[in-house]
Amino acid sequence: MQYLNSKSLVWHINFYSILLHQAWLDHHSRSLGLFIDGKFVRPADRQSRSLSDSKGGTVCSTVCAVEDDVSQCASSAANGFKAWSGLTCSQRAKVLLSLVSVLGQHGQCVSELCELCGASCSPSTLVRLLQYYGSWAQLRDTLITNWTPLGVVAVVVSDDCSLYSIMLKVLPALAMGNSVIIVPGRSSTPAVLLLAQLFMGAGLPAGALNVLTGSDMSLGAKVAESPSISYVAYSGNKQDGVMLCKATAGMGVPVSVSPCIGATCPFIIFESADIDSAVDGVIEAAFKKKREVHWVLCVQESVLESVVARLRLRMVGMKCVALCCDGDRALVDAAVQEAQQQGATLVQSCAAPPSGAQYPPTVLCGAAPSSPFVISPSPGPLLPLMTFRSNTEAVTLGNHSPHGQAASIWTEDLTLALETAKSLSVGSLWVNSHSVSDPCLPVSGHKDSGTCTDGGQEGLYQFLRQSCSSSPPLPRSSPVSMDYSMFGTAASPAIIPDVSDPARAPKAYLQFVSGKACKSVSGCSVAVQSPGGGSVLAYCPEGGRKDVRNAVEAAVKVQPGWMKKSPSARAQSLYSLAKGLEAKRRDIVVSINVQTGLSMDEAEKEVELSIARLSDWAAYCDKVQGGPVPQSGSALSLPEALGVVGVVLPDKDPLLSTVTLLGAAIATGNAVIMIPSQKNPLPVLTFIQVLQSSDLPAGLVNIVTGLRDQLTVALANHSVIKAIWYWGSAEGCQYLQYTCTSPLKILCLFCQKDEERRDWTRSSLLEEMWRNAVQWKSVWIPTA
């Protein structure tokens, strides 16, 4: 292995003051190595891959890392974490903020490298990120108490991911005290390596930031496999993100996915809009900016002719847009031909050339929501145009896409704008503007557009863990060999209770679906054993896929209305639930005693804690609302409910754990399907009496009993369920990580074998679970 002389290369800022991107590449002989332990490493026996510019010319080559490189990098990152996290907050902030001046000197070089490789990112946006997260590094211990860094964070991105999206993961991870391993995509590799050098020159400890380059997404899985890795953050296209999730299933490392590339986003023009400004905006968004998303234009019928006329006028003289390859041209031609066959008319800036990797900006007027070129857009400069009549129909069109990344709405009616903003299920919403961003606002990917929150204070918590947490959610492990299609199918035989002597038969409980106590669809039951396993205490219904389906249907009907209730109204319902639990105290104490073998005093204590926990959630309902305001204009930062949450409950503290998770879900506006512990279901089934007497809407809380693995499969395979909180086997955790990728589900996974170490009495659980129960939306309203 050869190491570059650091004295002559990286550490002297004056050397870089005369460097531009070509000189920097030439200095490396246009062969870029790995960046490990604060220096470039060029192993002699590694394969390499070439990076080309938009004209097909070779820019440079990069090394393809192997397992030995990954091990060396992980070891360096672990040591770097000790050094970096050992600094004070002000020392870490000083390093990050000093990068602002360094980037000011060398921003042109970074910008030119990005432009050359197709990963464009302006220096001003990077400076803003550094300023924002540098200040958070300063304030971490002041404003974020009882949270500590995770350790080593791997940031993995796809080939088409922008440098801004990478730094939106890297900088908050560093600001919170973690070390970072970046696995960049093809286009961003040179700029990431240059920034890594600049970071070291600013005083970042060796090993705190490392860069591994490879040939494909498999390198990200190899990095995640290292025991040193505590968290994997992915950003890029959905396909590579799914591959990473499947490859890392069972490793015991959490993986967050932010599919920032390729989402379909609505651009909605109401009749009350300034049509000229709206048309200028859509042309800029769809045809002039680098397209990381696919826009779909939705126009109110009353102004359709005016919009189309202005589109024709504005598009005159626009040049053809370069495509990535000839294959993209074939896809564009096929999409246009299909649109015309379905009755769409074309608005083009000029005639399409007969061949070649370019195509003119084209509007496809008369598109239908179900058209393939709307659902799965081609990569070219095509803009489908659909129409709507009413405001309600506009929201329906906007929510038609499986993605929930962003939307732009145009109207001069502020009330209409805010009502539409609240109704659209997207993470970022711009009023009379588009593509605005600032790191101070938290944004979550709604629906199939992500499983984490980036930006703002809320985006920092993915890189932190509670200091009082007794154990990590998942123990590190090697994936087990599984046939995923067979998981949950090896069910124990169902039992039909013998009621020939009702006086002596164990009690048969019912499950709770759509506000009613009921039997399972199958009509069968499973036996509930005593703590020692010697006798049958009771029977509970053996729920299955159809029971989960019925519960989800009930939840979907009621959840939107529950979410729209005021926080104070939800709080009153939770206070009422706490009073109902108080009224049934004696029955539930007995059920805990009989089911778990705890003494009556211990069971009484768990019920008392559960009553207090419901009251805590009631008080929590209206305490956390909104967020910061960006530099200019006005903006709202809103926590919103996830939707329908599936919860597979733990064995320990069956009542307290149930009300803790139930309260987290419904206090934030979600509906919930709960699967009681297969070992200790009786306290939850007795709690159904409390739910029946409460004022919660029917279908908001559903309890389906049965075999854990079988019901876990039903939850995982239901497309409407947005999140699953799971306590169970390591195999169940691996199954969910592998399966819950289409659509993406937010997973909170806990291995049952480590559950004895979890303390359900600690009050800090409220903050942790609240963050798991919400997603964030930013609404931008420009002042001019």
N, C-alpha and C positions, 0 to 999 in steps of 0.2 A: 504494500500500500504506500502511496506517495502523498505527502502532506504539503500543501502550498505554504510558502514562507509568509506567516501572518504579518511580520514587520513590514514587508514590502507590498502587501495587498490590502488588507481589510482595515487595519486599525488606525490608519492615518487619514483623517478627514480631508486634509489638504490634497492628498492623492486623488480623492474622488471629485474634488471641485472642478477638475478638468476632464472628467470622464463623461462621455456620452455613451449611449447603449452600444454602438458599434465598437468603440474602444474597449468597453468592458467585456464584450464577447470575444474580441480579439485577444485580450489579456488572458482569457481562459482557453485560447486556441479553439474557440467555438465548440468546446467539449466540456460540458458542465458536470461536475461530480456531485456526490451526496454531501449534505451539510450536517456533520455530526460533531458534537462536542466543541462547537464554536469554530470549526474550520472545515474546509473542503477536503473530501476524501475521494480519491480516484482509484478504486481497486482495479488491478491490471487485467483480471480475467472475467470481467463482467460484460454482458451484452449491452448494447446501447440502441437507442431509437432516435430517429431524426425528427426535428421539428421544422415545419415549412411555414412560410408566410402566405398571405392571401394570393400571391402570384405564382406560387409553386416553388419558389426559391428556398433553399435550405438555410435556416437561421442558425441552428446549432444542433448538437446531439446531446442526449442526456443518458446517464447511467441507469441501468435496470437493477435495482437492489435485489438481493437474495436473502435467505434466512439468516446467514451470518451477519449481514449488514443490519437486519432488523434487530437482532439480539444486541449488537453493539450500540445501536441507536437507543433501544429501550433502556439499556444500562446507563448510557449517558444522560437520558432524560430523567431517570430516577435520581441520579446524583444532582442534576440541574435543579430538580424540584426541591431537594434539601437546601441547596444554596439560595434559590430564589424565594422560597417560602420563609426562609430564615431571616430575610430582610424585613425591616419595618415597612409599614404602609407608605410612609413618606419617601423612603428610599426607592421602593418600587415605582411610585408615582414620578419621582424625579427621572428615572430611566425612561419611562414611557413619554413623559412630556419633553425630554431632551430630544426625542426623535422628531418632534415637530420642527425644530430648527434644522436638524439633519435632513429631513425630507424637503424642507424649503430649499436647501442647497442642491439636492440631487433629485428633486421631483421631476425635472425634465427627462432625466435618464430613465426613471421608473415609468413615466408616461410613455416614452418612446418604445420601451420594451413591451409594454402592454399593447400598444397600438400595432407594433410589428407582428405580434403573435396572436392578435385577435381577442385579447382579454382586456379591452380598454377600461381604464379607471383613471379619473382625474386626480391629480395630487391633492386638490382641495378637499375632496371627499375623504381621502386617507388622513389628511390633517385633522378634519373634524372628528373622525373616529379616534385618533390618538388623543385629542384634547378631551373628548368625552370620557373615554375609558381611563385615561391618565388621572382624571379627577376622581373617578370611582375607586381607583387603586388607593388614593389618598384617604378616602372616606370609608373604606370597607369596614374597619373595626368600629367606626363611629356609628354608622347607620345600618350596618348589617351585623347584628350581634348574634352570637351563638351559632355561627356558621363558619366552617373551615373549608379550605380548598380540597378538591378530590384527590389530586396527585398528578399523574401523567394523563393528559388529554390528547387523543388522536383526532386530528381534523382531516377528514378524507373528502375529496371533491372529485367531480367528474371532469372530463376533458373540456366541457363547454362552460364551466363555471367561471364567473368573473372574479377579479382580484378583490373587489369590494365585498363580495359574499364570503370569501375566504377570511378576510380580516375581520368581518363581523362575528366570526367564531373565534379566531385566534386572539384578538385583543382583549375581549372580556375574560377569556380563560387565563391569560397572563395577568390581567389586572387583579384577579381574585387570588393570585399566588400559585397557580398551577404551572407546570412545565408543559410544553406542547410539541408534538410531532406532527408535522404537516405532510400529507401525501397529496401533492398537487396534481391537477389535471395537466394534460399535454400543453394547452395554450398558456396556462398561468405559471408554468415551471420557471422560466428565466426571471420573471419579476419577483416571484416568491424567494428564489435564491438570492437575488440582489437585496431584497428587504431583510433577509436573514443576516446578511453581512452588515447591513446598516444597523440592525438591532444590536449586534455584538459590539460594533463601534461605539454605540451609545451607552454601553455599560451593562448589558444583559449578561448574567453569568453563563459560562460555557455549559451547554447541555440544556439550558432552559428553553431553547428553541432549536429544533432539528428539522431537517427536510429530507425525506426519502422519496426518490423518484422511481417509477416502474413502468411496466408495459401496459398494465390494465388494472381493473378494480380488484383483482385478486391480492394485490399488495396490501390494500386496506385491511382485508381479512387476516393476512399474515401479521400485520401490526397489532390488530385487535387480539390476536391469540396470545400475545406476550402477557405474562402475569403482571407486569408492571403497569399495564394500561388500566385506568379506572373508568374511562368514559370515551365513547366514540361519537363525534359530531360529524354528520354527513351533510353536504350541500351540493346540489347539482340537479341532474335530471332524475326522473322517477325510476327509470329502468335500472340504472346503476345502484340507486338506493335500495331497491328491492333485492338485487343481487347481494349487496353487502349485508342486509338483514338476514337473509337466508344462510349466507356463509358463516355468520357469527352466531347463529342460533345455538344455544347450549353452552356457550363459552362463559356465561356469567357476567358479561360486560354490557352495560346499558348502551343502546344505540339510538340516537335521535336522528330524524330525517327531515331535511328542509328542501323539498323539491322546488327550487327557485327557477327552474328552466322548463319551458314547454307548457305551462298552465294556460288554460283558456279563460280569458277575463272579459267581462261585459263592459262596453262603452255605451252608456245610456244617454240619449238626448231627448229631453222632454220638450213639449211645445212651449214651455215657459223659458226655454234657454235662449241665450244669445247665440243664434245659429252660426253667425260668422266665426265667433270665437270657438264654438264647439267643433266646427268643421276643420278649422286650423289645428285644433288640438288632436283630433283623430288622425289627421294626415301626418302630423309629427310623430305621434305614438306608433302608428301602424307602419309607416314607410320610411321615416327619416332617422329614428333612433335605432340602435342595435336592439333587435328583437329577442328578449329573453322569454317573453310570453306571447301568446296568440290572442289578439283582440277580436271581439265579435261586436259589431256595431248594431245597437238596438235603437230604433227611431220611432217616435210616436207618429201614428198614421197622419195626423193633421198637418204635420210639417215635413212629410216624406219628400214631396216634390221639391220643396225649397232646399232641403239638405242635399238631395241628389244633384240638383242644379249647381249648387255651390261646390260640391265635390268635383263635378266635371270641370268647372272653371279653375279651381285650385290645382287640379292635377295636370293641366295642360303644360307641356314642356318638361315634366318630371322624367328623369332618365331611368333606364332599366336598372334594377337592383341586382348586384352580383350574388349568385348562389354558390354554395360551398363546392358543389361538384355536378357533373352531368346527371348523376343519379337523382339529385334533387330536382333537376329540370323535368325528368320523367314523372316524378311525383306531382309536380305542379301542373303539368299538362293533363295528367289523369284527373286531378281534382277539378280543374276548370271544365274539362269535357263532361265530367259527371254532373257538375252544377248546371251546365247548360241543358243537359238531358232532363234534369229535374225542373226546368223552367226558369232558371236564374238568368238574369241579363247582366252583361259586363259593362263596367265603367273603367276604361283604361287610359293611362296617360299617353300611350302610343301603341302601335301595333307590336305584338310579340315577335321577336326574331325567330326565324324558322328552326334554329338550333342554337346550342351553346348554353353555358352555365350562367344565364341571366334572364330576367323576366321583368316586364313593366309592372308598376303598382296597379293592382286590380281590385275593384270592388265587385263582389258577387251579390247583386241585388235580388231579393226575393228568396233568400235562403230559408229553410225550415229548421227548427231546433233539432230535429232528428236526423238531419242530413249528415252523412259521414264526414264531409269537409268542414262541418261545424264541430262535430264531436271529436274528431281526430284530424286537426288541421295539418296541411302539408307545410314544409319548411319555408316556402317562398313568400313573396309580398302579396298575399291574398287577404282580403278583408270581407268576410261574410256580412251581409246586411239583413237584419230581420226587423219586423215592425210589431208594434203593440198598440192597443187602444187605450187601456186604462192604466192607472198607476199600479194597481194590483197585478195586472198582466206583466208590467215591466219588471216587477220583483220576481215573478214566476220565471220569466225568461232569464233574468240575471242569476237565479239560483239553479237553473237547469243543468249547468255544467257540473261534473263531479269534482272539479277543482274549486278551491275557495281562497285563492291567493290575493286577488285584488279586483277592484272595480273603479270605474270613473263615471260619475253622474253629472249631468249638465242641466242646471235650472237656476233661475233667479228667485225662485220661491224657497226660502230657507226652511220653512216648515216641511215642505215636500222633501227637500234634500235630507233633513235629519230623519224623517220617518223612513225614507228609503234606505238610508244608511243603517238604521237599526234592523231593518228587515232582511238585508242582503247578508248572506253567510260568507263573508270574506274577511281576511286579516287586515288589509289596507283599503281604505276607501277615500277617493279624492273627489271633492266637489269643485266643479269648474276648473279642474286641473288634472294632471296625470303624472305618474312616475316620480312623485316627490318622496323623499325619504330623509330621515334624520335618526341617528342612533338613540336619541332620548326617548323615543316612543316605542313601547313594546308591541310586537306584531306576532301573532300566531297564525300558522297555516290552518285554515278551517277545512273541514271535509277531508279530501284526499290530498291536501297541500301541505302536510307536515305534521310532526308530532311534538314540536317544542316551540318555545317563545324566544325570539331574538330581539334585542334592543331594550332600552330602558332598564330600570332596576330589576324588573321581573325576568329579563333575559339573563341576568347574572346567576340566578339560582340553579340553572342547569349545570353550572361548574362548581357548585358548592354542596356540602352535606352538613346536616345539623351536627354540631359538636357533641351534643348529648345523645346522639343516636347510638344504640348499643351494638348494632351490627349492620353491615352493608345489606342492601335488599337481596342481592344474589351472591352466593359464594362463587369464586372463580373455579372453573371446572373444564373438563374436556367434553365436547358434545358426545352424547351416546348415539349408537346406531339405532335409528328409529324408522319404522314404516309409518309415515305421518298419516297415511290413509286409514290405518288400523287403530290409531290412538282413540281411546274412548269406546271402542266397540266390544272389548272383552268384559261385558257386564256380568255381574253376578245374577243368578236367577231371581226373577221377580217373585214376590210372595203375595198371594191373596189371603188376607187374614181369615183365620177360622173363627167365626162368630157363632158357633153352635151353642156356646155357653157365654152369652154376653156379659154376665156378671163376673166371670173369671178372665175374660180376654183382655189383653193389653189395649190401652186406648189407641184408637186410630185418629191421627191428626189430619188436618187438611192444609193445602198450600193456599197462597193468597195471590190472585190474579185479577186485575181490573176491578179492584175494590171489593172482591168477594172471596170468601173461603170456598175452596172447591177441590175436587179430586183431580188427579192427573188425567190426561186424555186417554192413556192406556188403561186406567182403572186399576192398575197394579200398585203394590206397596213394597217398601223395603223395611226390614226390621231395624229398630234402634236398640243397640245392646247396652247393658248396664256397664258401669266403669270397669268392672273386672271381666266383662265379656261372658258372664255365666248365664244371663237370662235376658229375655226380651222385655224391654221397658215399654215400648210402644211401636206403632207402625206409622210411617209417613209416606205420602204418595211418591211414586217413582216417576218424576217428571222427565220429559224428553224434548226432542227438537220441536214438536208441535206446541208444547207448553211454553217454551221460550218464544216461539213465534207469536202466540197469543198475547204473552206478556209485553213483547216489543210493540205489537200493534196498539195495545192499550196505552203504553207509555208514549208512543209517537203522537197519539191524539191529544193527550193532556199536557205534554211538556211545553209546547209553545205558549199556551195560556199561563202556565205556572211561571215560566221565565219572565213573562210580561208583568206579573204581579209586582207590586212595590216591595222593596226589601223589608219594610215594616210589616207588610201583610204576611210575607213568608216567616218572619220572626214570630208573629202571633201564632201561626200554625205550629211552629216548633215548640213554643211555650205550652201550647195546648197538648202537644204530644208528651211533653215532660210531665204534665199534670195527669194525663191518662196512665202513664207508667207508674206514677206515684199511687194511683188508685188500685192498680193491679200488682202492687209491690209483693204481697204475700204469695200469690200464685207463682210469680216468676222466681222468687227466692226458692220456693220448693222445687221448681223445675231445674234450677241450677244445681241445687243440692243433690237431687236424684240423678241428674245426667252426668255431672262431673265428679261427684263424690266429695266436693268441698263441704266444709262445715256450714251450718246455718248462719253463723256469724260472718264467715267469709263470703257466702252468697249474698247476705244482706249488704255487705260493703260494696260488692260489685254492682248491685242494683242502685245503691246510693250514688256511686260514681257515674252510673249511666244516666240517672236523672239529672245530675249536675252537668254532664257532658251535653245533653240535649239543650239545657238552658244556655250553656256556653255558645252552642251553635246559633241559637236564637239571637243572642246578643251580638254575634259576629256578623249577622246578615247585612247590616247597613254601615259597617265600620270601614270597609275598604272599597272605595269607588273612585274611578278616574285616575288620571296621571298628569304628567308634566306638559308644559306648552313649549313648542319649539321656538327657534330664533325669530321667525317672522310669521305673520298670519296667525290664525287660530287653529287649534287642534284639540281633539278629544281622544283620550285613551280610555277604553272601556273594557272591563272584564265581563265576559259573557259565558253563559252556560255551555258545556260541551254538547249536550243533547241527551242521549240515552246512554247510561253507564251500566255496564255489567260488573257485578262484584261477586267473586267467589270467596266466601268468608273463611277466616282461620278457625282452628280448633280451640285455641286458647282464649280465655275470657269471652265466651260466646255472646253474652249480652252486651258488654262494654264495647267490644270490637264492632258489633253490629250497629249500635247507635252512633259510634264515632264515624263510621263510614257512611251510614245512612244520612246523618246530619250534614256531613261534608257535601254530599251529592245534592240534597234537596235545598240546603241553605243557599246554594249558588245558582239554583234554577234548573237543575237537571232532574230527569226522571231516572229510576233505577230498577234493575232486575237483580235480585240478590239470591245467591245460592248458599243456603246454610251449610255449616260444617256437616260432613257426612257422619262424623264421629259424635258430635254434640249438637244435634239440631233442636232439641226440645225447648231450650230457652227462647230461641227465635220463633218457633211455632207458637209458643205461649204468648209472645209479644204481638202476634197477629190480632189478638183480642184488643190490644191497645190501638192498633191501626184501624180496626173496624169502628171503634168509637171516636176516632179523631175526625177533624174537619179537612183532612188532606183529600184532594180530588181523587176520585177513583182512577186507578191506573198509574198514579204517580209512583207508588211503591208496590213492587210485585215480588213475591217470594216463591221460588220454584224449588222444590225439594227433589232429591234423588241422588244418583251416582255422580260424583264430582267430575270425573274425566268426561263422561258422556255429555254432561251439561256444559262443560267448558268448550267442547267441540261445537255445540249448538251456538254458544255466544260468539265464538271466534268466526264462525261462518255466516253470521247475520250481518249484512252490509250496513244496516242502519245504526248499529251500536258503534259509538265513536271511541269509547275507552273501556278497558277491562282492568280492574284491580283484582289481582289473583294471589291467593295464598294456597299453595299446593306443592306438588312434587317437582323435582328438578326436570323430569320428563315433560310435565305440564307446562313449565316455563319455556322449555325449548320448543315445544309444539306451538305455543302462542307466538314466540319470536319468529318462527319460520312461517307461520300461516297468516298472521295479521298484517299483510302487506298490500292487499288489494280488496277493498280500500285500506289505506293505512289506519291503524288504530293506535291510540295512546295507551301504552302498557305500563302498569305499575306492578312489578312481579316480586314476590317474596317466597323464598323456599321454606316449606313447612318445617323442615328438620331443624332450622335455626330459629323457629318461632318462639321457643321457650325463652330466648334472650331478649325478646321484644317487650317493652314496657308500655302497655296500653293506658296506663294511668297518667303519663306525663302530658302536661298541658301544651307543650311545644308541638304535639301532633296536629293541633288545629291549624297552625300556620302551614305545616307541611302538606296536609291533605287539602286545604283550601287552594293551594297553588296547583295541586293535581286535578282540581275540579273545575278550573276555569280556563278559558282561552281569551286572548286579547285582540282587540280591534282598534286600529287608529283611524280617525276620521279627520282629513285635512280640509280646511276651509280657508282659502286665500283671502287676504284683505284687499287686494287690488289685482 
